[in-house]
């Protein structure tokens, strides 16, 4: 009632703005501008999560990890949705799964930067029964239910749905709904000062710890890596159980490229994409080709794919655009994989590229690239309509 909660929240954000000025974070004009934009994105994310959608008694799915609210290295091929839950309550979740490529639903303790790594009751679309009309419905509860059931865990506070849109032009993404059983048709009460104060405090902590966590995460990873080399695929704490992740840092001059060569994994889905230093965002993936997945990648006749990571367009279809960033993280995901190949990276001069690619590897001109990027942007924005 005094307004102290709001003033404290604003002071907390002001302190974070000061932290962005330290040498721990990217500097220069671009780094400074991206840093403050990143802070606004974290604010949008946290306020929506903790104030607008933080009530587990009257939950609602909200979308995050779109091109404008990135956090924690999102997959450019995913539509992410989450809702707050209380592990002692019972919920019904439903969506129309018609023409959905794949989805993962899981219960989470929280987020990694809060030291909340628990992932529970994970299910993929093919592990759930879908009605003939496409309706997917499941129950989340501490007590067993017939049909699709995700057992609650005492530490679970979020339900997350990842929908995979491998073919950006044709794979459908669905709208997910959730309601607490017994609260159907009952409106939530008006907010009170305590609810807003608590929500602001949770949001402030989430932003504060996110800002430090991901910057430190990337700095530590870089200190323990050899630039321009790729790691073996592995699981990740707080990530999905059936995703194997691998990564490597590029360190390139304007006239250099990183040539990635790999056997095609036997996996339901795979992709490779960039992540930015400091912010752990996935670049402007709607407007630039900062990612490629198994539907978008050209595979050569020898059964291997070759991806060129470079600042400038190399004139081949499998280009990963660094956005002119001298240094950054390249990450790959093998999902539900039966084989786990390790990508090999070779640092080359850009003018050597023709000698490193096999005969028959296609070329792409500037006009074709622009049309490809135009179609990519349209498909990406359709996902977030």
BELQUIMO-V547250 format. One record per run of one state. SS is the DSSP state (helix for helix, strand for strand, loop for the rest). FROM is the first residue (numbers start at 1). LEN is the number of residues. If there is no record, write none. Layout:
SS,FROM,LEN + SS,FROM,LEN
This chain:
loop,1,3 + helix,4,16 + loop,20,8 + helix,28,25 + loop,53,9 + strand,62,3 + loop,65,13 + strand,78,7 + loop,85,6 + strand,91,6 + loop,97,3 + strand,100,1 + loop,101,1 + strand,102,7 + loop,109,3 + helix,112,3 + loop,115,4 + strand,119,6 + helix,125,3 + loop,128,2 + strand,130,1 + loop,131,4 + strand,135,7 + loop,142,7 + strand,149,3 + loop,152,6 + strand,158,7 + loop,165,7 + strand,172,1 + loop,173,4 + strand,177,4 + loop,181,12 + helix,193,31 + loop,224,10 + strand,234,1 + loop,235,8 + strand,243,9 + loop,252,4 + strand,256,8 + loop,264,3 + strand,267,9 + loop,276,15 + strand,291,3 + loop,294,5 + strand,299,1 + loop,300,4 + strand,304,7 + loop,311,8 + strand,319,3 + loop,322,5 + strand,327,11 + loop,338,6 + strand,344,6 + helix,350,7 + loop,357,9 + helix,366,18 + loop,384,2
